[in-house]
Amino acid sequence: MKYVDKTAKAAVFVGPNKAFEVRDFLVTPPPPKMAKMELIASGICGTDVHMHRGKLGVKAPSIIGHEFIGRILELPAGSENCGLKVGDAVIADIAVPCGECPLCKNGDDANCVNMQVTNGGDIDEAPYLYGGYTEVNYTPLSNLIKIPDELDPTMVCTFACPGPTALHAFALAKKAGVVIHPDDVAVVQGLGPVGVFAVMYLHAIGVKTIYAITAGNNDKREQLARDLGATEVLNLTRQSEQQITDYIISKTDGLGAHIAFEGSGAPAAVPQALQFLRNRATYLVPGQYSNSGGIPIQPQLITFKALHIIGSSQYSIPDVEYYLQFLCDHPELHETIKKLANKYKVEQVNEAFEDAKSGNNIKTMLVK
Protein backbone atom coordinates (compact mmCIF):
# COMPACT_ATOMS: atom_id res chain seq x y z
CA MET A 1 0.00 0.00 0.00
CA LYS A 2 1.52 3.30 -1.08
CA TYR A 3 -0.77 5.68 0.87
CA VAL A 4 -0.92 8.06 -2.09
CA ASP A 5 -3.75 10.58 -1.57
CA LYS A 6 -5.03 8.41 1.27
CA THR A 7 -5.15 8.37 5.03
CA ALA A 8 -3.19 6.46 7.62
CA LYS A 9 -4.21 5.36 11.08
CA ALA A 10 -2.35 6.51 14.16
CA ALA A 11 -2.81 5.93 17.87
CA VAL A 12 -3.06 9.28 19.63
CA PHE A 13 -1.98 9.70 23.25
CA VAL A 14 -4.61 11.91 24.93
CA GLY A 15 -3.33 11.85 28.50
CA PRO A 16 -2.09 9.60 31.32
CA ASN A 17 -4.19 6.52 32.01
CA LYS A 18 -6.60 7.35 29.17
CA ALA A 19 -7.32 5.04 26.26
CA PHE A 20 -5.47 5.89 23.06
CA GLU A 21 -7.66 7.31 20.30
CA VAL A 22 -7.16 5.77 16.86
CA ARG A 23 -7.53 8.52 14.28
CA ASP A 24 -7.14 8.82 10.52
CA PHE A 25 -4.62 11.36 9.23
CA LEU A 26 -4.11 12.65 5.71
CA VAL A 27 -0.93 11.33 4.12
CA THR A 28 1.05 14.18 2.54
CA PRO A 29 4.31 14.42 0.58
CA PRO A 30 7.43 14.49 2.77
CA PRO A 31 8.71 17.93 3.78
CA PRO A 32 12.27 18.91 2.81
CA LYS A 33 14.97 16.74 4.43
CA MET A 34 12.42 14.19 5.67
CA ALA A 35 11.40 10.75 4.42
CA LYS A 36 7.93 9.28 4.30
CA MET A 37 7.83 5.66 5.47
CA GLU A 38 5.22 2.95 5.87
CA LEU A 39 5.12 0.93 9.04
CA ILE A 40 6.88 -2.42 9.23
CA ALA A 41 6.95 -2.68 13.03
CA SER A 42 7.04 -0.26 15.96
CA GLY A 43 7.86 -1.35 19.48
CA ILE A 44 6.13 -0.34 22.68
CA CYS A 45 8.92 0.65 25.03
CA GLY A 46 8.88 0.63 28.81
CA THR A 47 9.36 4.38 28.54
CA ASP A 48 6.03 4.62 26.70
CA VAL A 49 4.35 2.65 29.48
CA HIS A 50 5.81 5.11 32.00
CA MET A 51 4.36 7.96 29.92
CA HIS A 52 0.95 6.34 29.83
CA ARG A 53 1.05 5.85 33.60
CA GLY A 54 1.95 9.52 34.10
CA LYS A 55 5.46 8.85 35.40
CA LEU A 56 7.10 10.69 32.51
CA GLY A 57 5.75 13.97 31.19
CA VAL A 58 4.60 14.15 27.58
CA LYS A 59 2.26 16.56 25.86
CA ALA A 60 -1.21 15.52 24.81
CA PRO A 61 -2.57 15.02 22.27
CA SER A 62 0.45 13.54 20.52
CA ILE A 63 1.70 10.43 18.79
CA ILE A 64 4.25 8.80 21.05
CA GLY A 65 6.51 5.85 20.28
CA HIS A 66 10.16 5.90 19.25
CA GLU A 67 10.94 2.40 17.96
CA PHE A 68 9.68 2.85 14.40
CA ILE A 69 10.97 0.48 11.74
CA GLY A 70 9.69 1.47 8.31
CA ARG A 71 10.14 1.13 4.59
CA ILE A 72 10.79 4.33 2.67
CA LEU A 73 7.88 5.29 0.43
CA GLU A 74 9.02 8.71 -0.74
CA LEU A 75 12.03 10.98 -0.46
CA PRO A 76 11.98 14.75 -0.89
CA ALA A 77 13.49 16.51 -3.86
CA GLY A 78 17.21 17.07 -3.55
CA SER A 79 17.93 13.95 -1.50
CA GLU A 80 19.66 11.96 -4.23
CA ASN A 81 22.92 11.81 -2.27
CA CYS A 82 21.48 10.98 1.15
CA GLY A 83 22.54 7.33 0.96
CA LEU A 84 18.95 6.07 1.09
CA LYS A 85 16.44 5.07 -1.57
CA VAL A 86 12.77 4.25 -1.85
CA GLY A 87 12.20 0.68 -0.66
CA ASP A 88 14.94 0.70 1.99
CA ALA A 89 14.05 -0.63 5.43
CA VAL A 90 15.26 1.79 8.10
CA ILE A 91 15.31 2.48 11.82
CA ALA A 92 14.04 5.94 12.76
CA ASP A 93 16.27 7.23 15.57
CA ILE A 94 14.43 9.60 17.89
CA ALA A 95 17.32 11.65 19.27
CA VAL A 96 18.27 15.04 17.79
CA PRO A 97 21.37 16.36 19.61
CA CYS A 98 22.20 20.02 19.18
CA GLY A 99 25.78 19.49 17.99
CA GLU A 100 26.90 22.64 19.81
CA CYS A 101 27.00 21.89 23.54
CA PRO A 102 30.23 20.71 25.22
CA LEU A 103 29.09 17.08 25.31
CA CYS A 104 28.20 17.03 21.60
CA LYS A 105 31.55 18.60 20.72
CA ASN A 106 33.37 16.00 22.80
CA GLY A 107 31.75 13.03 21.08
CA ASP A 108 29.04 12.38 23.66
CA ASP A 109 25.96 13.57 21.79
CA ALA A 110 23.83 10.85 23.45
CA ASN A 111 23.94 13.07 26.53
CA CYS A 112 23.37 16.37 24.74
CA VAL A 113 22.13 18.99 27.20
CA ASN A 114 19.81 20.47 24.55
CA MET A 115 18.42 17.19 23.21
CA GLN A 116 15.36 17.36 20.97
CA VAL A 117 13.28 14.49 19.57
CA THR A 118 11.89 13.58 16.17
CA ASN A 119 8.44 12.59 17.47
CA GLY A 120 7.56 15.92 19.06
CA GLY A 121 5.78 17.46 16.06
CA ASP A 122 2.27 18.93 16.22
CA ILE A 123 -0.37 16.44 15.08
CA ASP A 124 -2.50 19.36 13.85
CA GLU A 125 0.09 20.49 11.31
CA ALA A 126 1.22 18.60 8.20
CA PRO A 127 2.76 16.08 7.95
CA TYR A 128 1.12 15.21 11.31
CA LEU A 129 2.71 11.76 11.76
CA TYR A 130 6.01 11.94 13.62
CA GLY A 131 5.78 9.27 16.30
CA GLY A 132 5.98 5.50 16.29
CA TYR A 133 2.34 4.46 16.69
CA THR A 134 1.27 5.14 13.15
CA GLU A 135 0.96 3.41 9.79
CA VAL A 136 3.01 6.18 8.13
CA ASN A 137 5.88 8.11 9.69
CA TYR A 138 7.93 11.18 8.73
CA THR A 139 11.48 11.39 10.09
CA PRO A 140 14.50 13.56 9.16
CA LEU A 141 16.85 11.81 6.74
CA SER A 142 19.71 12.43 9.17
CA ASN A 143 17.94 10.22 11.73
CA LEU A 144 17.42 7.19 9.51
CA ILE A 145 19.73 4.18 9.65
CA LYS A 146 19.45 1.63 6.86
CA ILE A 147 18.87 -1.95 7.99
CA PRO A 148 21.23 -4.37 6.22
CA ASP A 149 19.45 -6.50 3.64
CA GLU A 150 20.40 -9.71 5.45
CA LEU A 151 18.39 -8.74 8.54
CA ASP A 152 14.64 -9.24 8.93
CA PRO A 153 13.32 -5.73 9.82
CA THR A 154 10.64 -7.09 12.17
CA MET A 155 13.28 -9.11 14.02
CA VAL A 156 15.41 -5.95 14.25
CA CYS A 157 12.47 -4.11 15.83
CA THR A 158 12.46 -6.43 18.85
CA PHE A 159 15.48 -4.69 20.38
CA ALA A 160 15.55 -1.51 18.26
CA CYS A 161 15.59 0.64 21.42
CA PRO A 162 16.59 -1.86 24.15
CA GLY A 163 19.63 -3.01 22.18
CA PRO A 164 21.21 0.42 21.62
CA THR A 165 20.21 1.42 25.16
CA ALA A 166 22.13 -1.51 26.63
CA LEU A 167 25.02 -1.14 24.23
CA HIS A 168 25.46 2.54 25.08
CA ALA A 169 25.75 1.63 28.77
CA PHE A 170 28.43 -0.93 27.95
CA ALA A 171 30.15 1.63 25.70
CA LEU A 172 30.27 4.15 28.56
CA ALA A 173 31.78 1.46 30.77
CA LYS A 174 34.47 0.79 28.18
CA LYS A 175 35.12 4.52 27.84
CA ALA A 176 35.61 4.65 31.62
CA GLY A 177 38.23 1.91 31.44
CA VAL A 178 36.04 -1.01 32.51
CA VAL A 179 37.14 -4.30 30.94
CA ILE A 180 34.69 -7.21 31.13
CA HIS A 181 36.49 -10.55 31.32
CA PRO A 182 35.05 -14.00 30.48
CA ASP A 183 35.60 -15.14 34.08
CA ASP A 184 33.76 -12.18 35.59
CA VAL A 185 30.47 -12.82 37.36
CA ALA A 186 27.69 -10.63 35.98
CA VAL A 187 24.22 -9.94 37.37
CA VAL A 188 21.37 -8.59 35.24
CA GLN A 189 18.47 -7.11 37.18
CA GLY A 190 15.20 -7.34 35.28
CA LEU A 191 14.14 -9.44 32.31
CA GLY A 192 12.28 -6.90 30.25
CA PRO A 193 13.65 -6.20 26.76
CA VAL A 194 16.66 -4.20 28.05
CA GLY A 195 17.60 -6.87 30.57
CA VAL A 196 17.07 -9.73 28.12
CA PHE A 197 19.34 -8.00 25.61
CA ALA A 198 21.99 -7.46 28.30
CA VAL A 199 21.96 -11.18 29.09
CA MET A 200 22.28 -11.99 25.40
CA TYR A 201 25.10 -9.50 24.89
CA LEU A 202 27.11 -10.57 27.94
CA HIS A 203 26.88 -14.19 26.84
CA ALA A 204 27.85 -13.27 23.26
CA ILE A 205 31.03 -11.49 24.43
CA GLY A 206 32.04 -14.57 26.38
CA VAL A 207 30.97 -13.99 30.00
CA LYS A 208 30.57 -17.46 31.48
CA THR A 209 28.56 -16.72 34.63
CA ILE A 210 25.47 -14.55 34.38
CA TYR A 211 22.80 -14.40 37.09
CA ALA A 212 19.49 -12.88 36.04
CA ILE A 213 17.09 -11.49 38.64
CA THR A 214 13.38 -11.24 37.87
CA ALA A 215 10.01 -11.31 39.63
CA GLY A 216 6.61 -12.83 38.99
CA ASN A 217 5.76 -16.26 37.66
CA ASN A 218 6.68 -16.21 33.99
CA ASP A 219 8.34 -19.53 33.22
CA LYS A 220 8.63 -18.66 29.52
CA ARG A 221 10.62 -15.52 30.29
CA GLU A 222 12.92 -17.38 32.66
CA GLN A 223 13.58 -20.13 30.15
CA LEU A 224 14.31 -17.51 27.50
CA ALA A 225 16.95 -15.96 29.76
CA ARG A 226 18.58 -19.35 30.21
CA ASP A 227 18.42 -20.03 26.46
CA LEU A 228 20.15 -16.71 25.79
CA GLY A 229 22.97 -17.34 28.23
CA ALA A 230 21.86 -16.85 31.83
CA THR A 231 23.57 -19.34 34.10
CA GLU A 232 20.72 -19.14 36.56
CA VAL A 233 17.54 -17.12 37.02
CA LEU A 234 16.77 -15.89 40.55
CA ASN A 235 13.21 -14.83 41.32
CA LEU A 236 12.19 -12.21 43.88
CA THR A 237 8.70 -13.68 44.04
CA ARG A 238 9.97 -17.05 45.20
CA GLN A 239 13.06 -15.88 47.09
CA SER A 240 13.62 -12.94 49.37
CA GLU A 241 15.97 -10.13 48.40
CA GLN A 242 18.35 -11.20 51.15
CA GLN A 243 18.31 -14.83 50.03
CA ILE A 244 19.25 -13.81 46.49
CA THR A 245 21.98 -11.48 47.72
CA ASP A 246 23.41 -14.17 50.00
CA TYR A 247 23.26 -16.71 47.18
CA ILE A 248 25.24 -14.52 44.76
CA ILE A 249 27.86 -13.81 47.41
CA SER A 250 28.11 -17.50 48.32
CA LYS A 251 28.66 -18.42 44.68
CA THR A 252 31.53 -15.92 44.38
CA ASP A 253 33.69 -17.07 47.29
CA GLY A 254 32.17 -14.43 49.52
CA LEU A 255 33.29 -11.58 47.27
CA GLY A 256 30.25 -10.67 45.18
CA ALA A 257 29.69 -9.97 41.49
CA HIS A 258 32.12 -8.07 39.24
CA ILE A 259 29.46 -6.24 37.27
CA ALA A 260 25.72 -5.61 37.53
CA PHE A 261 23.35 -4.24 34.91
CA GLU A 262 20.15 -2.58 36.13
CA GLY A 263 17.36 -3.14 33.60
CA SER A 264 14.33 -3.56 35.84
CA GLY A 265 13.34 0.03 36.53
CA ALA A 266 12.50 -0.96 40.11
CA PRO A 267 14.04 1.49 42.61
CA ALA A 268 14.58 -1.37 45.08
CA ALA A 269 17.02 -2.98 42.65
CA VAL A 270 19.64 -0.31 43.35
CA PRO A 271 20.25 -0.89 47.07
CA GLN A 272 20.23 -4.64 46.45
CA ALA A 273 23.00 -4.34 43.87
CA LEU A 274 25.12 -2.33 46.29
CA GLN A 275 24.93 -5.33 48.60
CA PHE A 276 25.90 -8.11 46.17
CA LEU A 277 28.63 -6.28 44.26
CA ARG A 278 32.25 -6.88 45.25
CA ASN A 279 34.94 -4.31 45.94
CA ARG A 280 35.85 -2.31 42.81
CA ALA A 281 32.83 -3.66 40.94
CA THR A 282 30.96 -1.77 38.22
CA TYR A 283 27.24 -0.99 38.28
CA LEU A 284 25.59 0.03 34.99
CA VAL A 285 22.26 1.81 35.52
CA PRO A 286 20.29 2.46 32.31
CA GLY A 287 17.03 1.04 33.67
CA GLN A 288 15.82 3.74 36.09
CA TYR A 289 14.06 5.76 33.41
CA SER A 290 11.09 7.21 35.30
CA ASN A 291 10.22 8.89 38.54
CA SER A 292 9.07 5.77 40.36
CA GLY A 293 9.82 7.12 43.82
CA GLY A 294 12.86 7.16 46.04
CA ILE A 295 14.30 4.46 48.23
CA PRO A 296 16.95 4.48 50.99
CA ILE A 297 20.41 3.24 50.09
CA GLN A 298 23.54 2.61 52.13
CA PRO A 299 25.90 5.14 50.51
CA GLN A 300 28.83 3.99 52.62
CA LEU A 301 28.88 0.82 50.50
CA ILE A 302 29.83 2.94 47.50
CA THR A 303 32.74 4.30 49.49
CA PHE A 304 33.89 1.16 51.28
CA LYS A 305 33.61 -1.01 48.16
CA ALA A 306 34.99 1.71 45.83
CA LEU A 307 32.15 1.00 43.44
CA HIS A 308 32.08 2.37 39.92
CA ILE A 309 28.49 3.44 39.17
CA ILE A 310 27.70 4.48 35.60
CA GLY A 311 24.34 5.94 34.62
CA SER A 312 23.23 5.84 30.99
CA SER A 313 20.03 7.44 29.74
CA GLN A 314 20.12 7.81 25.95
CA TYR A 315 21.83 6.34 22.91
CA SER A 316 22.98 7.79 19.61
CA ILE A 317 23.25 6.73 15.99
CA PRO A 318 26.60 4.90 16.46
CA ASP A 319 24.91 2.71 19.09
CA VAL A 320 22.14 1.85 16.61
CA GLU A 321 24.76 1.01 14.00
CA TYR A 322 26.60 -1.17 16.51
CA TYR A 323 23.32 -2.91 17.34
CA LEU A 324 22.76 -3.74 13.66
CA GLN A 325 26.34 -4.97 13.35
CA PHE A 326 25.86 -7.13 16.45
CA LEU A 327 22.84 -8.78 14.82
CA CYS A 328 24.77 -9.32 11.59
CA ASP A 329 27.61 -10.91 13.57
CA HIS A 330 25.30 -13.27 15.46
CA PRO A 331 22.88 -14.90 13.01
CA GLU A 332 22.48 -17.80 15.44
CA LEU A 333 20.31 -15.49 17.60
CA HIS A 334 17.85 -14.45 14.90
CA GLU A 335 15.34 -17.28 15.17
CA THR A 336 15.11 -16.92 18.93
CA ILE A 337 14.68 -13.15 18.69
CA LYS A 338 11.89 -13.56 16.14
CA LYS A 339 9.85 -15.52 18.68
CA LEU A 340 9.96 -12.85 21.36
CA ALA A 341 7.44 -10.34 20.02
CA ASN A 342 3.67 -10.20 20.43
CA LYS A 343 2.27 -8.28 17.45
CA TYR A 344 -0.77 -6.01 17.19
CA LYS A 345 -2.28 -3.70 14.57
CA VAL A 346 -2.29 0.04 15.23
CA GLU A 347 -6.02 -0.05 15.96
CA GLN A 348 -5.33 -2.65 18.68
CA VAL A 349 -3.06 -0.25 20.57
CA ASN A 350 -5.06 -0.30 23.81
CA GLU A 351 -5.04 -4.08 23.95
CA ALA A 352 -1.30 -3.98 23.19
CA PHE A 353 -0.66 -1.57 26.08
CA GLU A 354 -2.63 -3.65 28.55
CA ASP A 355 -0.63 -6.73 27.56
CA ALA A 356 2.63 -4.78 27.76
CA LYS A 357 1.75 -3.56 31.25
CA SER A 358 0.87 -7.09 32.39
CA GLY A 359 4.48 -8.21 32.03
CA ASN A 360 3.42 -11.33 30.15
CA ASN A 361 4.78 -10.10 26.83
CA ILE A 362 8.54 -10.06 26.43
CA LYS A 363 8.19 -7.54 23.60
CA THR A 364 5.06 -5.80 22.37
CA MET A 365 4.99 -4.22 18.92
CA LEU A 366 2.61 -2.70 16.42
CA VAL A 367 2.85 -4.03 12.87
CA LYS A 368 1.44 -3.25 9.45
C-alpha positions in Angstrom: 0.0 0.0 0.0 1.5 3.3 -1.1 -0.8 5.7 0.9 -0.9 8.1 -2.1 -3.7 10.6 -1.6 -5.0 8.4 1.3 -5.2 8.4 5.0 -3.2 6.5 7.6 -4.2 5.4 11.1 -2.4 6.5 14.2 -2.8 5.9 17.9 -3.1 9.3 19.6 -2.0 9.7 23.2 -4.6 11.9 24.9 -3.3 11.9 28.5 -2.1 9.6 31.3 -4.2 6.5 32.0 -6.6 7.4 29.2 -7.3 5.0 26.3 -5.5 5.9 23.1 -7.7 7.3 20.3 -7.2 5.8 16.9 -7.5 8.5 14.3 -7.1 8.8 10.5 -4.6 11.4 9.2 -4.1 12.6 5.7 -0.9 11.3 4.1 1.0 14.2 2.5 4.3 14.4 0.6 7.4 14.5 2.8 8.7 17.9 3.8 12.3 18.9 2.8 15.0 16.7 4.4 12.4 14.2 5.7 11.4 10.7 4.4 7.9 9.3 4.3 7.8 5.7 5.5 5.2 3.0 5.9 5.1 0.9 9.0 6.9 -2.4 9.2 7.0 -2.7 13.0 7.0 -0.3 16.0 7.9 -1.4 19.5 6.1 -0.3 22.7 8.9 0.6 25.0 8.9 0.6 28.8 9.4 4.4 28.5 6.0 4.6 26.7 4.4 2.6 29.5 5.8 5.1 32.0 4.4 8.0 29.9 0.9 6.3 29.8 1.0 5.8 33.6 1.9 9.5 34.1 5.5 8.9 35.4 7.1 10.7 32.5 5.8 14.0 31.2 4.6 14.2 27.6 2.3 16.6 25.9 -1.2 15.5 24.8 -2.6 15.0 22.3 0.4 13.5 20.5 1.7 10.4 18.8 4.3 8.8 21.1 6.5 5.8 20.3 10.2 5.9 19.3 10.9 2.4 18.0 9.7 2.8 14.4 11.0 0.5 11.7 9.7 1.5 8.3 10.1 1.1 4.6 10.8 4.3 2.7 7.9 5.3 0.4 9.0 8.7 -0.7 12.0 11.0 -0.5 12.0 14.7 -0.9 13.5 16.5 -3.9 17.2 17.1 -3.6 17.9 14.0 -1.5 19.7 12.0 -4.2 22.9 11.8 -2.3 21.5 11.0 1.2 22.5 7.3 1.0 19.0 6.1 1.1 16.4 5.1 -1.6 12.8 4.2 -1.9 12.2 0.7 -0.7 14.9 0.7 2.0 14.0 -0.6 5.4 15.3 1.8 8.1 15.3 2.5 11.8 14.0 5.9 12.8 16.3 7.2 15.6 14.4 9.6 17.9 17.3 11.6 19.3 18.3 15.0 17.8 21.4 16.4 19.6 22.2 20.0 19.2 25.8 19.5 18.0 26.9 22.6 19.8 27.0 21.9 23.5 30.2 20.7 25.2 29.1 17.1 25.3 28.2 17.0 21.6 31.5 18.6 20.7 33.4 16.0 22.8 31.8 13.0 21.1 29.0 12.4 23.7 26.0 13.6 21.8 23.8 10.9 23.5 23.9 13.1 26.5 23.4 16.4 24.7 22.1 19.0 27.2 19.8 20.5 24.5 18.4 17.2 23.2 15.4 17.4 21.0 13.3 14.5 19.6 11.9 13.6 16.2 8.4 12.6 17.5 7.6 15.9 19.1 5.8 17.5 16.1 2.3 18.9 16.2 -0.4 16.4 15.1 -2.5 19.4 13.9 0.1 20.5 11.3 1.2 18.6 8.2 2.8 16.1 8.0 1.1 15.2 11.3 2.7 11.8 11.8 6.0 11.9 13.6 5.8 9.3 16.3 6.0 5.5 16.3 2.3 4.5 16.7 1.3 5.1 13.2 1.0 3.4 9.8 3.0 6.2 8.1 5.9 8.1 9.7 7.9 11.2 8.7 11.5 11.4 10.1 14.5 13.6 9.2 16.9 11.8 6.7 19.7 12.4 9.2 17.9 10.2 11.7 17.4 7.2 9.5 19.7 4.2 9.7 19.4 1.6 6.9 18.9 -1.9 8.0 21.2 -4.4 6.2 19.5 -6.5 3.6 20.4 -9.7 5.4 18.4 -8.7 8.5 14.6 -9.2 8.9 13.3 -5.7 9.8 10.6 -7.1 12.2 13.3 -9.1 14.0 15.4 -5.9 14.3 12.5 -4.1 15.8 12.5 -6.4 18.9 15.5 -4.7 20.4 15.5 -1.5 18.3 15.6 0.6 21.4 16.6 -1.9 24.2 19.6 -3.0 22.2 21.2 0.4 21.6 20.2 1.4 25.2 22.1 -1.5 26.6 25.0 -1.1 24.2 25.5 2.5 25.1 25.8 1.6 28.8 28.4 -0.9 27.9 30.2 1.6 25.7 30.3 4.2 28.6 31.8 1.5 30.8 34.5 0.8 28.2 35.1 4.5 27.8 35.6 4.6 31.6 38.2 1.9 31.4 36.0 -1.0 32.5 37.1 -4.3 30.9 34.7 -7.2 31.1 36.5 -10.5 31.3 35.1 -14.0 30.5 35.6 -15.1 34.1 33.8 -12.2 35.6 30.5 -12.8 37.4 27.7 -10.6 36.0 24.2 -9.9 37.4 21.4 -8.6 35.2 18.5 -7.1 37.2 15.2 -7.3 35.3 14.1 -9.4 32.3 12.3 -6.9 30.3 13.6 -6.2 26.8 16.7 -4.2 28.0 17.6 -6.9 30.6 17.1 -9.7 28.1 19.3 -8.0 25.6 22.0 -7.5 28.3 22.0 -11.2 29.1 22.3 -12.0 25.4 25.1 -9.5 24.9 27.1 -10.6 27.9 26.9 -14.2 26.8 27.8 -13.3 23.3 31.0 -11.5 24.4 32.0 -14.6 26.4 31.0 -14.0 30.0 30.6 -17.5 31.5 28.6 -16.7 34.6 25.5 -14.5 34.4 22.8 -14.4 37.1 19.5 -12.9 36.0 17.1 -11.5 38.6 13.4 -11.2 37.9 10.0 -11.3 39.6 6.6 -12.8 39.0 5.8 -16.3 37.7 6.7 -16.2 34.0 8.3 -19.5 33.2 8.6 -18.7 29.5 10.6 -15.5 30.3 12.9 -17.4 32.7 13.6 -20.1 30.1 14.3 -17.5 27.5 17.0 -16.0 29.8 18.6 -19.4 30.2 18.4 -20.0 26.5 20.2 -16.7 25.8 23.0 -17.3 28.2 21.9 -16.8 31.8 23.6 -19.3 34.1 20.7 -19.1 36.6 17.5 -17.1 37.0 16.8 -15.9 40.6 13.2 -14.8 41.3 12.2 -12.2 43.9 8.7 -13.7 44.0 10.0 -17.1 45.2 13.1 -15.9 47.1 13.6 -12.9 49.4 16.0 -10.1 48.4 18.4 -11.2 51.1 18.3 -14.8 50.0 19.3 -13.8 46.5 22.0 -11.5 47.7 23.4 -14.2 50.0 23.3 -16.7 47.2 25.2 -14.5 44.8 27.9 -13.8 47.4 28.1 -17.5 48.3 28.7 -18.4 44.7 31.5 -15.9 44.4 33.7 -17.1 47.3 32.2 -14.4 49.5 33.3 -11.6 47.3 30.3 -10.7 45.2 29.7 -10.0 41.5 32.1 -8.1 39.2 29.5 -6.2 37.3 25.7 -5.6 37.5 23.4 -4.2 34.9 20.1 -2.6 36.1 17.4 -3.1 33.6 14.3 -3.6 35.8 13.3 0.0 36.5 12.5 -1.0 40.1 14.0 1.5 42.6 14.6 -1.4 45.1 17.0 -3.0 42.6 19.6 -0.3 43.4 20.3 -0.9 47.1 20.2 -4.6 46.5 23.0 -4.3 43.9 25.1 -2.3 46.3 24.9 -5.3 48.6 25.9 -8.1 46.2 28.6 -6.3 44.3 32.3 -6.9 45.2 34.9 -4.3 45.9 35.9 -2.3 42.8 32.8 -3.7 40.9 31.0 -1.8 38.2 27.2 -1.0 38.3 25.6 0.0 35.0 22.3 1.8 35.5 20.3 2.5 32.3 17.0 1.0 33.7 15.8 3.7 36.1 14.1 5.8 33.4 11.1 7.2 35.3 10.2 8.9 38.5 9.1 5.8 40.4 9.8 7.1 43.8 12.9 7.2 46.0 14.3 4.5 48.2 16.9 4.5 51.0 20.4 3.2 50.1 23.5 2.6 52.1 25.9 5.1 50.5 28.8 4.0 52.6 28.9 0.8 50.5 29.8 2.9 47.5 32.7 4.3 49.5 33.9 1.2 51.3 33.6 -1.0 48.2 35.0 1.7 45.8 32.1 1.0 43.4 32.1 2.4 39.9 28.5 3.4 39.2 27.7 4.5 35.6 24.3 5.9 34.6 23.2 5.8 31.0 20.0 7.4 29.7 20.1 7.8 26.0 21.8 6.3 22.9 23.0 7.8 19.6 23.2 6.7 16.0 26.6 4.9 16.5 24.9 2.7 19.1 22.1 1.8 16.6 24.8 1.0 14.0 26.6 -1.2 16.5 23.3 -2.9 17.3 22.8 -3.7 13.7 26.3 -5.0 13.4 25.9 -7.1 16.4 22.8 -8.8 14.8 24.8 -9.3 11.6 27.6 -10.9 13.6 25.3 -13.3 15.5 22.9 -14.9 13.0 22.5 -17.8 15.4 20.3 -15.5 17.6 17.9 -14.5 14.9 15.3 -17.3 15.2 15.1 -16.9 18.9 14.7 -13.1 18.7 11.9 -13.6 16.1 9.8 -15.5 18.7 10.0 -12.8 21.4 7.4 -10.3 20.0 3.7 -10.2 20.4 2.3 -8.3 17.5 -0.8 -6.0 17.2 -2.3 -3.7 14.6 -2.3 0.0 15.2 -6.0 -0.1 16.0 -5.3 -2.7 18.7 -3.1 -0.3 20.6 -5.1 -0.3 23.8 -5.0 -4.1 23.9 -1.3 -4.0 23.2 -0.7 -1.6 26.1 -2.6 -3.6 28.6 -0.6 -6.7 27.6 2.6 -4.8 27.8 1.8 -3.6 31.3 0.9 -7.1 32.4 4.5 -8.2 32.0 3.4 -11.3 30.2 4.8 -10.1 26.8 8.5 -10.1 26.4 8.2 -7.5 23.6 5.1 -5.8 22.4 5.0 -4.2 18.9 2.6 -2.7 16.4 2.8 -4.0 12.9 1.4 -3.3 9.4 
